[in-house]
Amino acid sequence: MNDNKNYHRVPNMKQECDTCEGICPYYLRDRGNGMVYCECARFRFPDKMARREIVYGFCAHPENYKKCAIKQAMDHYYERKFSMIDADERGAARVESSK
């Protein structure tokens, strides 16, 4: 039994959706139609077994999601983005303090 209340289910639908909740912070949704969406990419798989291998092997895996190349690329992107924002804020603070 899944205790996660956010498990993907469609209300009033007799059949439970064949999707899982992602552990990866960039995992957005799995529509169950062979498409998986993450913040960086949209994946189309040839069949449900191929989709399941990736989603359960990386997106929803407690440890393997850290090994995903997409997750690593997004981590580096956010590191660059926030380091630039921090640098801009420090530069603005220096300008104001010199006035």
C-alpha positions, 0 to 999 in steps of 0.5 A, spaced: 500 500 500 502 506 498 502 511 503 504 517 499 497 521 498 500 525 492 500 518 488 498 520 481 490 517 481 485 520 477 479 521 481 472 517 480 476 513 475 476 505 476 483 503 474 489 506 478 494 510 473 500 506 472 505 511 474 509 513 480 511 519 484 518 521 482 524 522 487 528 526 482 527 534 484 526 535 476 521 530 475 514 533 473 509 528 471 508 521 467 502 521 463 502 513 462 502 514 454 509 513 453 511 520 455 515 522 461 516 530 463 522 532 467 524 540 468 529 539 462 526 534 457 521 530 455 522 523 453 518 518 449 519 511 450 517 505 445 513 501 450 511 501 457 517 497 459 522 501 456 519 507 460 518 503 466 525 501 466 527 509 466 522 512 471 523 506 476 531 506 475 532 513 475 526 518 476 523 514 482 529 510 485 532 513 492 539 513 490 540 512 482 536 519 480 543 522 483 546 518 477 542 521 472 545 525 467 539 530 466 539 531 473 546 533 474 546 537 468 540 541 471 544 541 478 550 545 474 545 549 471 542 552 477 549 552 481 551 557 475 544 561 475 544 562 483 552 564 483 550 569 478 544 572 482 549 572 488 554 575 484 549 581 482 546 582 489 553 583 492 555 587 486 549 592 487 550 592 495 557 594 494 555 600 489 550 602 494 554 602 500 559 606 496 554 612 495 
